[in-house]
Amino acid sequence: MVEVGSDSLGGLPEEKAFYDAQEFVAFIASGLLRSSRWVFRGQPNAGWKLQPSLERFASELAQPRMVASIEGHHLHEFRRRARYYTEIVPEHGNLLEWLALMRHHGSPSRLLDFSKSPYVAAFFATAEAGRNDAVAIWAIDARALKRRSAQVLSRELCIDYVEIGKRCLADPTFPLTEPKTFSSLIGGLGPKALVARMGPIPRAVFAIEPHSMNERMLLQQGLFLFPTSLECSFHESLQSVLALPSEGAGADPSRTERVFYKLVLQPSAHPHVLRELHRMGLNYATLTPGLDGLGRSLATVSKIRATCIPPGLGPDWDFDTACE
């Protein structure tokens, strides 16, 4: 392992590079990241930023300033037409459940997929990786993120934001999933917003887990990170929140709260990590329901066999077809 960055200051992640699969697996199993407050996301290219699909979609259209209007339009049309495709839909005013349903069915969304499991994140990073691309597994302390975002809200002028911020600071378990609370956080959507707002929406980022979970989210131990404001990029919002000083920092400036990591896995370690995850039962067949998952899992096994087992040294009883 090579430490590329230093402590996470200024909202930047502490970056660690791994060239060895065993060392990587040992690190994500260590006490440092074992607390349930940590959440993870795997990306098949270490050069990519954390970027929700809605933000990426608007950039591809060369309309980055129209993110909010695109989301409002998609939500309006999806809510209007969804009942013709399914009888089970969220209540009209439950924006979180609607955005989660839209995300599940492929509509661009401000919701960014994360997992409570570093192993699930590592699987999706390595399974989708190009042969010569380093991958990234992002790790964020969701509890610290909520506390710092609550600090941002508590300094606002709008009483709705201040109240939510104070309640989060007083009670770290204060839920954000209640429809009015979530709608207040994002300022409603479109010209018929549920909650009137005063001034710009504060730049905060929270982790959230909808009450209604689809099968895929359950299998992948999924949840979302979402920005309250769409007036800047997700990366900018996250940076500004994580740049805030940690509680107690004034008493001991030498202590730094580590809340944000970027674990970079080099190409030579990909297949060996993928093999270990397969042995744990983590593959497309178990993480993605249906025959699509089964079909994709077969391709992953072939990838492991082709890259992990030197010619002439078989059989590997974990992957040998004679054992099936």
KEKOL-66078 format. One record per residue (C-alpha): residue number from 1; x, y, z. Coordinates in steps of 0.2 Angstrom, whole numbers. Layout:
# KEKOL-66078
   num       x       y       z
   NUM       X       Y       Z
...
This chain:
# KEKOL-66078
   num       x       y       z
     1       0       0       0
     2       6      17      -4
     3      -1      33       4
     4      -4      46      -9
     5     -13      59       1
     6     -12      65      18
     7     -26      68      31
     8     -42      73      23
     9     -41      92      24
    10     -50     105      14
    11     -64      92       9
    12     -51      81      -1
    13     -50      63       2
    14     -35      54      10
    15     -29      43      -5
    16     -21      26      -3
    17     -15      16     -18
    18     -15      -3     -17
    19      -5     -15     -28
    20      -8     -31     -19
    21     -25     -39     -17
    22     -22     -47       0
    23     -16     -30       7
    24     -32     -21       0
    25     -44     -34       7
    26     -35     -33      24
    27     -37     -14      24
    28     -55     -14      21
    29     -58     -27      34
    30     -48     -18      47
    31     -55      -9      62
    32     -53       8      53
    33     -68       5      41
    34     -78      -8      51
    35     -90       4      59
    36    -107       5      52
    37    -106      24      50
    38     -95      21      34
    39    -103      20      17
    40     -94      15       1
    41     -95      17     -18
    42     -84       8     -31
    43     -80      16     -48
    44     -71       7     -62
    45     -60      22     -66
    46     -50      30     -53
    47     -50      46     -63
    48     -69      49     -62
    49     -76      61     -49
    50     -91      57     -38
    51    -105      63     -49
    52    -123      59     -49
    53    -131      53     -66
    54    -142      69     -67
    55    -126      80     -66
    56    -117      69     -79
    57    -133      69     -90
    58    -134      88     -90
    59    -116      90     -94
    60    -117      78    -109
    61    -131      89    -115
    62    -120     104    -113
    63    -133     111    -101
    64    -125     110     -84
    65    -135     125     -78
    66    -151     116     -82
    67    -149     102     -69
    68    -163     108     -58
    69    -176     111     -72
    70    -171      94     -80
    71    -175      85     -63
    72    -191      94     -61
    73    -197      90     -78
    74    -192      72     -76
    75    -201      70     -60
    76    -217      79     -66
    77    -218      67     -81
    78    -213      52     -71
    79    -226      55     -58
    80    -240      59     -71
    81    -237      43     -81
    82    -230      29     -69
    83    -247      24     -64
    84    -250      17     -81
    85    -236       5     -79
    86    -238      -1     -61
    87    -251       0     -48
    88    -238       2     -34
    89    -232      20     -33
    90    -227      32     -19
    91    -238      45     -12
    92    -238      60     -23
    93    -228      71     -10
    94    -215      59      -6
    95    -201      66     -16
    96    -188      54     -10
    97    -197      38     -14
    98    -201      45     -32
    99    -183      50     -35
   100    -177      33     -29
   101    -190      24     -40
   102    -184      35     -55
   103    -166      31     -51
   104    -170      12     -51
   105    -178      13     -68
   106    -164      22     -76
   107    -170      41     -75
   108    -155      53     -72
   109    -156      57     -53
   110    -147      67     -40
   111    -146      51     -29
   112    -129      44     -30
   113    -128      25     -26
   114    -118      19     -11
   115    -117       3      -1
   116    -114      -1      17
   117    -102     -14      11
   118     -85     -11       5
   119     -84     -28      -3
   120    -100     -24     -14
   121     -91      -7     -19
   122     -75     -16     -23
   123     -85     -29     -33
   124     -93     -16     -44
   125     -77      -7     -46
   126     -66     -22     -52
   127     -80     -31     -62
   128     -82     -16     -73
   129     -64     -10     -74
   130     -54      -9     -90
   131     -39     -20     -91
   132     -27      -6     -88
   133     -37       6     -78
   134     -35       9     -59
   135     -51       8     -50
   136     -57      18     -35
   137     -67      13     -19
   138     -73      29     -10
   139     -76      28       8
   140     -86      42      18
   141     -90      43      36
   142    -109      46      34
   143    -112      51      52
   144     -98      64      51
   145    -105      70      34
   146    -122      72      42
   147    -115      82      57
   148    -106      94      46
   149    -120      96      34
   150    -131     100      49
   151    -119     113      54
   152    -121     121      37
   153    -140     121      39
   154    -140     128      56
   155    -131     144      50
   156    -144     148      37
   157    -157     161      38
   158    -172     150      33
   159    -180     143      48
   160    -184     127      40
   161    -165     123      37
   162    -160     129      54
   163    -173     118      62
   164    -167     103      53
   165    -149     107      56
   166    -152     109      75
   167    -162      93      76
   168    -148      83      67
   169    -135      90      79
   170    -145      86      94
   171    -149      69      88
   172    -138      60      76
   173    -151      47      72
   174    -164      61      67
   175    -172      54      51
   176    -172      64      35
   177    -184      52      26
   178    -200      61      32
   179    -208      68      16
   180    -209      86      22
   181    -191      86      29
   182    -184      79      13
   183    -193      91       3
   184    -187     105      14
   185    -169     100      12
   186    -170     101      -7
   187    -182     116      -8
   188    -196     106     -16
   189    -195     104     -35
   190    -201     114     -49
   191    -213     129     -49
   192    -226     120     -38
   193    -213     116     -24
   194    -221     108      -9
   195    -211     120       3
   196    -208     138       0
   197    -190     144       1
   198    -180     160       5
   199    -164     162      -5
   200    -152     149     -12
   201    -153     131      -6
   202    -138     128       6
   203    -124     117      -1
   204    -125     101      10
   205    -124      82       7
   206    -132      68      16
   207    -133      49      16
   208    -151      43      16
   209    -160      26      15
   210    -178      26       8
   211    -191      16      18
   212    -196       7       2
   213    -181      -4      -4
   214    -181     -14     -20
   215    -173     -31     -21
   216    -157     -24     -29
   217    -154     -12     -15
   218    -157     -25      -2
   219    -145     -37     -10
   220    -132     -23     -12
   221    -135     -16       5
   222    -138       0      -4
   223    -142      18       1
   224    -139      35      -7
   225    -129      51      -5
   226    -138      66     -11
   227    -134      85     -13
   228    -147      97      -6
   229    -142     110     -19
   230    -140     108     -38
   231    -133     125     -41
   232    -115     118     -40
   233    -108     101     -43
   234    -109      87     -31
   235     -90      87     -29
   236     -90     105     -24
   237    -104     103     -11
   238     -95      88      -4
   239     -79      97      -3
   240     -87     112       6
   241     -95     101      19
   242     -80      90      23
   243     -69     106      24
   244     -78     111      39
   245     -68     108      55
   246     -72      93      65
   247     -80      95      82
   248     -67      97      96
   249     -54     102      83
   250     -52     119      93
   251     -47     110     109
   252     -34     100     100
   253     -29     106      83
   254     -17      92      80
   255     -31      79      79
   256     -39      77      62
   257     -55      67      60
   258     -53      56      45
   259     -70      55      36
   260     -66      53      18
   261     -55      40       9
   262     -51      36      -9
   263     -44      19     -11
   264     -36      16     -28
   265     -33      -2     -33
   266     -20      -4     -47
   267     -24     -15     -62
   268     -12     -29     -57
   269     -23     -32     -41
   270     -40     -32     -50
   271     -43     -50     -55
   272     -36     -57     -38
   273     -48     -45     -28
   274     -62     -51     -40
   275     -58     -69     -36
   276     -58     -67     -17
   277     -75     -58     -19
   278     -82     -72     -29
   279     -76     -84     -16
   280     -86     -74      -3
   281    -102     -76     -14
   282    -101     -58     -21
   283    -105     -58     -40
   284    -118     -52     -52
   285    -129     -68     -49
   286    -130     -64     -30
   287    -130     -45     -31
   288    -141     -42     -47
   289    -158     -52     -47
   290    -164     -61     -62
   291    -156     -70     -77
   292    -147     -54     -82
   293    -136     -56     -66
   294    -133     -75     -69
   295    -128     -71     -87
   296    -116     -57     -82
   297    -109     -68     -68
   298    -103     -81     -80
   299     -93     -68     -90
   300     -85     -63     -73
   301     -80     -80     -69
   302     -71     -82     -86
   303     -62     -65     -83
   304     -56     -72     -66
   305     -50     -89     -74
   306     -41     -80     -89
   307     -32     -68     -78
   308     -29     -77     -61
   309     -24     -94     -66
   310      -8     -96     -76
   311      -9    -108     -91
   312      -4    -126     -87
   313      -6    -123     -68
   314     -25    -129     -67
   315     -37    -135     -62
   316     -43    -122     -50
   317     -56    -131     -40
   318     -65    -115     -36
   319     -68    -112     -55
   320     -66    -128     -63
   321     -80    -134     -74
   322     -78    -152     -70
   323     -84    -148     -53
   324    -101    -141     -59
